[in-house]
């Protein structure tokens, strides 16, 4: 008999089916046992009347408990009282044969129980089976799909980029160094140089991949390995062209999540963000002056924001413009990487921007230098050696159009989208300075 998914049992009333999954819950009601069984499509209620089971199944009925993996054959019937909160709430399966595919130990706690972050992280293989955690990563999977589908529709080509690199374009202070057959190599901080090279090949490219930051932070917003959603595009007029595509991507993500993941948002008690037609845009110094005026803290000479200042901007944008997003442009030259173009009309500042979402930076982007000689000069100005970037610079020797792009943190976007306490809850297998799966021995 071919397996039927739980959700497809809605179309199988009166038929005998084979279903497979995990026990989520068991309820003994007199002589009848009820199981809630989970598969990838949702939950299905299983009704077990011992006298209707085959003899072999009766022998182990008492031992069945949560997370046992089962194969069950039975008949799909209409439920007398439909459960409207269940995907398959109009039907149930009356079992006549049960096979145990894998047994489970007694759970150390009920799935979904509140616990300290370290305990939660130590037991991720079990904790991720909880409905809310499954919902988080279903939403995250949908975000990457929408990102990919939208950009393909806009003429972008997906590329893959290497994680082992020979130079650190974002700066050497926050990079992981490793021995590569006796030579020094690094873990990629971003796909930046490679996606710029590929603009000279495909004009519009994007990539979804892992990047690494050796930052010794222990906060609810930092991890040392994350997924970056990047795109790069040629023949732009100015950074506004890049910003438009990025905002359109975000709008597509929000729209599709509303259509496809509303149940998951409801389960997580999350609210969909408001991304208005006219997103507020401030230059860095304007935003800092606003912070000084509204919140009484003077950061007007700083090259960037502190996390609490980003939160203030988010609160102000929501209160003043009813926007969950605010764009900050024109970061100082020394704060941005060498490949970012300076603004000739605003000396000392760059054609760059960040997008803050609910008080947290999730996107960094801008226009890049596309002139080879200007790039070489900027590399030297930053105290780097141009020969270390000869592979990258070759693309610019032979005609690179005006171009720009962005990088967006998948985990930060998910974290802020769902209003979670920590970014680690939105990171499938988080790495921080003290943990790679388990806590590291020092």
C-alpha positions in Angstrom: 0.0 0.0 0.0 1.3 3.4 -1.0 1.7 5.9 1.9 -0.9 8.7 2.2 0.2 12.0 3.8 -1.9 13.2 6.7 -3.3 16.2 4.8 -4.4 14.0 1.9 -6.6 12.0 4.3 -9.2 14.8 3.8 -9.8 13.3 0.4 -9.8 9.7 1.5 -13.0 9.4 3.6 -14.2 5.8 3.6 -10.9 4.5 2.2 -8.2 2.3 3.8 -4.9 4.2 3.9 -1.3 3.8 5.1 0.0 6.7 7.1 3.4 7.2 8.7 4.7 9.7 11.3 5.6 10.5 14.9 3.3 10.4 17.9 2.8 13.9 19.2 0.4 13.1 22.0 -1.4 10.1 23.5 -4.8 10.2 25.3 -6.3 7.1 26.9 -10.1 7.5 27.2 -11.4 4.3 28.8 -10.9 1.4 26.4 -10.1 3.7 23.4 -6.7 5.3 22.8 -6.3 8.5 20.8 -3.0 9.5 19.1 -2.1 12.8 17.5 0.3 11.8 14.8 2.6 14.2 13.0 4.1 14.0 9.6 5.5 16.7 7.3 2.0 17.8 6.2 0.4 18.2 9.7 -1.4 16.3 12.4 -3.9 13.5 12.1 -6.0 12.0 14.9 -5.7 8.2 15.2 -8.4 6.3 16.9 -7.4 2.9 18.4 -10.0 0.4 19.6 -7.9 -2.5 20.8 -10.3 -5.2 19.8 -10.3 -3.9 16.2 -6.5 -4.2 16.0 -4.6 -7.2 14.6 -3.2 -9.4 17.3 0.4 -8.3 16.9 -0.5 -4.6 17.3 -2.4 -5.3 20.5 0.8 -6.7 22.0 2.7 -3.5 22.1 -0.1 -0.9 22.3 0.7 -0.1 26.0 4.3 0.9 25.2 3.4 3.6 22.6 4.3 7.1 23.7 5.3 10.5 22.3 7.9 10.5 19.5 7.5 6.8 18.6 7.8 6.6 14.9 4.9 4.5 13.5 3.3 3.1 10.4 -0.4 2.7 10.7 -3.0 1.1 8.4 -6.7 2.0 8.9 -9.9 3.6 7.6 -10.5 7.3 7.2 -13.8 8.4 8.8 -15.5 11.7 9.2 -15.2 13.1 12.7 -18.4 13.6 14.7 -17.1 16.8 16.1 -14.6 18.4 13.7 -11.5 20.1 15.2 -11.3 23.4 13.3 -7.8 24.1 14.8 -6.3 21.1 13.1 -5.4 20.8 9.4 -7.1 17.4 9.2 -9.7 18.2 11.8 -12.7 17.0 9.8 -11.4 13.4 9.6 -9.7 10.7 11.7 -8.2 7.3 11.1 -9.6 4.2 12.7 -6.5 1.9 13.1 -6.4 -1.8 12.4 -2.7 -2.4 12.2 0.3 -0.6 13.8 3.9 -1.1 13.1 6.7 0.5 15.2 9.4 1.9 12.9 11.4 3.4 15.7 11.0 3.6 19.5 11.6 6.7 21.6 12.9 7.2 25.1 10.7 9.0 27.6 10.9 12.8 26.8 13.0 14.7 29.3 10.4 17.5 29.1 7.2 18.3 27.2 8.0 19.7 23.7 7.6 23.5 23.8 8.4 23.8 27.5 10.1 27.0 28.6 13.8 26.6 29.3 17.1 28.5 29.5 18.8 29.3 26.2 21.8 27.0 26.9 19.5 24.1 27.7 17.5 24.8 24.6 20.6 24.8 22.4 22.1 21.7 24.0 19.0 19.7 22.9 18.1 21.2 19.5 17.7 17.8 17.8 14.7 17.2 20.1 13.5 20.8 20.7 13.1 21.5 17.0 10.2 18.9 16.8 8.0 21.4 18.7 5.3 23.1 16.6 6.6 26.6 17.2 10.2 25.8 16.3 9.1 24.0 13.2 7.0 27.0 12.3 10.0 29.3 12.6 12.0 27.4 10.1 9.2 26.8 7.7 8.8 30.5 7.5 12.6 30.9 7.0 12.5 28.4 4.2 9.7 30.3 2.6 11.8 33.5 2.8 14.7 32.0 0.9 12.3 30.6 -1.7 10.6 34.0 -2.3 14.0 35.8 -2.4 15.2 33.3 -5.1 11.9 33.3 -7.1 11.5 37.1 -7.2 15.1 37.8 -8.3 14.9 35.1 -11.0 11.8 36.8 -12.3 13.7 40.1 -12.4 16.5 38.6 -14.6 19.0 37.7 -12.0 21.1 34.5 -12.2 21.9 32.5 -9.1 25.6 31.9 -8.4 27.5 29.9 -5.8 30.5 31.5 -4.1 33.5 30.0 -2.3 33.7 30.0 1.5 37.5 29.7 1.5 39.2 32.9 0.4 42.7 34.3 0.2 41.9 37.9 1.3 39.5 39.5 3.7 37.5 42.3 1.9 35.5 43.3 5.0 38.6 43.8 7.0 40.9 41.4 8.9 39.8 42.1 12.5 36.6 40.0 12.3 37.8 37.2 10.0 38.5 33.5 10.8 42.0 32.5 9.7 43.0 29.0 8.9 46.0 27.0 7.6 45.5 26.0 3.9 48.2 23.5 3.1 50.8 25.8 4.7 49.3 29.1 3.3 47.0 31.5 5.1 43.4 31.5 4.1 40.2 32.9 5.5 36.5 32.0 5.9 34.4 34.3 3.7 32.9 37.2 5.5 30.7 37.8 2.4 30.4 36.9 -1.2 31.1 40.5 -2.2 34.1 40.2 -4.5 32.8 37.2 -6.3 29.3 38.6 -7.0 31.0 41.8 -8.3 33.2 39.7 -10.7 30.0 37.9 -11.9 28.3 41.2 -12.7 30.8 41.3 -15.6 29.4 38.0 -16.8 25.7 37.9 -16.1 25.0 41.6 -15.3 22.5 40.6 -12.5 23.4 37.9 -10.0 22.3 36.7 -6.5 23.4 34.1 -4.0 22.3 32.5 -0.8 25.1 31.2 1.3 26.9 30.9 4.6 29.3 33.6 5.8 31.4 33.9 8.9 32.2 36.8 11.2 34.8 36.3 14.0 33.2 38.9 16.3 33.5 38.3 20.0 30.0 39.4 20.9 27.7 37.7 23.3 24.4 39.4 22.6 20.9 38.4 21.4 21.7 39.8 17.9 25.0 38.3 17.0 26.1 34.9 15.7 29.4 33.9 14.1 28.0 32.0 11.1 24.9 33.1 9.3 23.1 33.0 5.9 23.5 36.0 3.7 20.9 36.8 1.0 22.9 38.8 -1.6 22.3 40.4 -5.0 24.5 42.5 -7.3 23.4 44.4 -10.4 25.1 46.3 -13.2 24.2 49.4 -15.2 22.7 51.3 -12.3 22.3 55.1 -12.3 22.9 55.5 -8.5 22.2 53.6 -5.2 18.5 54.3 -5.5 18.2 51.6 -8.2 19.7 49.1 -5.8 17.5 50.2 -3.0 14.4 49.9 -5.1 15.1 46.2 -5.9 15.8 45.5 -2.3 12.6 47.1 -1.1 10.7 45.2 -3.8 12.2 41.9 -2.6 11.1 42.7 1.0 7.6 43.5 -0.2 7.5 40.2 -2.1 8.6 38.4 1.0 5.9 40.0 3.2 3.2 39.5 0.7 3.9 35.8 0.1 4.3 35.1 3.8 0.9 36.6 4.4 -0.5 34.2 1.8 1.4 31.1 2.7 2.4 31.3 6.3 -0.4 33.0 8.1 -1.0 30.0 10.3 2.6 29.9 11.4 2.5 33.6 12.2 -0.6 33.1 14.3 0.9 30.2 16.1 4.0 32.3 17.0 1.8 35.4 17.8 3.8 37.4 15.3 2.6 40.4 13.4 3.3 41.1 9.8 5.4 44.3 9.3 4.3 47.5 7.6 6.5 48.5 4.7 5.0 51.7 3.4 5.2 52.9 -0.2 7.5 55.8 1.0 9.9 54.3 3.4 11.6 57.0 5.6 15.2 57.8 4.4 17.7 59.7 6.5 21.4 60.4 6.1 23.5 59.1 8.9 24.1 62.6 10.4 20.4 63.4 10.1 19.5 60.3 12.0 22.1 61.0 14.7 20.7 64.6 15.0 17.2 63.1 15.4 18.5 60.8 18.2 20.1 63.7 20.0 16.9 65.7 19.7 14.4 63.0 20.5 16.3 60.8 23.0 18.9 63.2 24.4 22.0 61.2 23.5 24.7 62.8 21.4 26.2 60.4 18.8 26.6 63.0 16.0 30.4 62.4 15.6 30.2 58.6 15.6 30.7 56.5 12.4 27.8 54.2 13.2 25.0 53.4 15.6 25.0 51.5 18.8 22.2 48.8 19.0 20.1 50.8 21.4 20.3 53.8 19.0 19.0 51.6 16.2 16.1 50.6 18.5 15.3 54.2 19.1 15.2 54.9 15.4 12.9 51.9 14.9 10.6 53.2 17.6 10.6 56.7 16.1 9.9 55.4 12.6 7.0 53.4 13.8 5.5 56.2 15.9 6.1 59.0 13.3 5.7 57.3 9.9 3.9 54.0 10.9 6.8 52.2 9.2 8.6 49.1 10.6 11.5 50.0 8.3 13.9 53.0 8.1 16.7 53.6 5.7 20.0 55.3 6.7 22.4 56.4 4.0 25.8 58.0 3.7 28.0 56.2 6.2 31.6 57.5 6.5 34.3 56.3 4.1 36.4 54.8 6.9 33.4 52.8 8.2 32.6 51.1 4.8 34.8 48.6 2.9 37.2 49.7 0.2 34.9 48.8 -2.7 32.1 51.3 -1.7 31.9 54.4 -3.8 32.4 57.8 -2.1 29.8 60.5 -2.7 31.5 63.4 -4.5 28.7 65.7 -3.3 29.2 64.7 0.3 32.9 64.5 1.0 33.9 61.9 3.5 30.7 59.9 3.1 29.8 57.0 0.9 27.0 56.0 -1.5 25.9 53.3 1.0 22.8 52.5 3.0 21.5 50.3 5.7 17.9 49.2 6.2 16.8 49.0 9.8 13.9 46.7 10.5 12.1 47.1 13.8 15.2 48.7 15.3 17.8 46.3 13.9 20.1 46.5 10.8 19.2 43.7 8.4 20.5 45.0 5.1 23.7 46.7 4.0 24.1 47.9 0.5 25.2 50.7 -1.9 27.0 51.5 -5.1 30.4 50.0 -5.7 33.5 51.5 -7.3 33.7 50.2 -10.9 36.8 52.0 -12.1 39.9 49.8 -11.7 42.4 52.6 -11.0 40.1 54.1 -8.3 39.8 50.6 -6.7 43.6 50.2 -6.6 43.9 53.7 -5.0 41.2 52.9 -2.4 42.8 49.6 -1.6 46.1 51.3 -0.9 44.3 54.0 1.1 42.9 51.3 3.4 46.4 49.9 4.0 45.9 46.8 1.9 48.0 45.4 -0.9 46.6 45.6 -4.4 48.5 42.4 -5.4 46.4 40.5 -2.8 43.3 41.5 -4.9 44.7 40.9 -8.4 42.2 38.1 -9.0 39.3 40.4 -8.2 40.8 43.5 -10.0 41.1 41.6 -13.3 37.3 41.8 -13.7 37.6 45.6 -13.5 40.4 45.9 -16.0 38.1 44.9 -18.8 35.0 47.0 -18.5 32.8 46.8 -15.4 29.6 48.9 -15.6 28.3 51.1 -12.7 27.0 48.5 -10.3 25.8 47.9 -6.7 24.1 45.5 -4.5 23.1 44.4 -1.0 23.5 41.7 1.6 20.7 40.8 3.9 21.0 38.5 7.0 18.4 35.7 6.8 18.5 35.0 10.5 18.2 38.7 11.5 15.3 39.1 9.1 13.5 36.0 10.6 14.3 37.1 14.2 12.8 40.5 13.7 9.9 39.3 11.5 8.7 37.0 14.3 9.6 39.1 17.3 11.8 36.4 18.9 13.9 37.0 22.0 17.2 36.0 20.4 18.6 35.6 16.9 19.7 32.1 18.0 16.0 31.1 18.0 16.0 32.0 14.2 19.3 30.2 13.5 19.0 26.5 12.7 22.3 25.4 14.3 23.8 28.6 16.0 27.5 29.1 16.3 28.8 31.6 18.8 32.2 32.1 20.5 31.4 29.5 23.1 29.5 26.9 21.1 29.6 24.7 18.0 26.5 22.5 18.6 27.8 21.8 22.1 29.6 24.2 24.4 33.3 24.3 23.5 36.0 23.1 25.9 38.5 25.9 26.4 
